[in-house]
Amino acid sequence: MSDFSALTAALLAFRDERDWQQFHTLRNLITSLNLEAAELLELTQWKSDAEVEALPVDPQAAEALRDECADILLYLLLIADTAGIDLAAAARAKLAKNAEKYPVDKAYGSRAKYTELG
């Protein structure tokens, strides 16, 4: 069993113990994922690049960073479960697509979008 599978099973058990599946439509889960992503983004609001880079060093900020990342992952797992997506397989497939779009000889050290690589 993969880490994603075990984590998803624990998450579904947590959800089902609370009878929350009724609220977990695909639309609601996608909305919630984006709200959690906004909470992660909020950790950087009005901060300099140096302050953002220091977040993992400060215990309270690091905990907030971990919590928001975890919330995002948990909603993503629920979305994948609801939509029947194998996240690990989807991520591997996406990496392969990106490797085709961004060949090393053209993309190395460049921030250009694949449509601009020539």
Secondary structure, DSSP 8 states (H G I E B T S, - for coil): --HHHHHHHHHHHHHHHTT-GGG--HHHHHHHHHHHHHHHHHTTTT--HHHHHTTTTSHHHHHHHHHHHHHHHHHHHHHHHHHT--HHHHHHHHHHHHHHHS-HHHHTT----GGG--
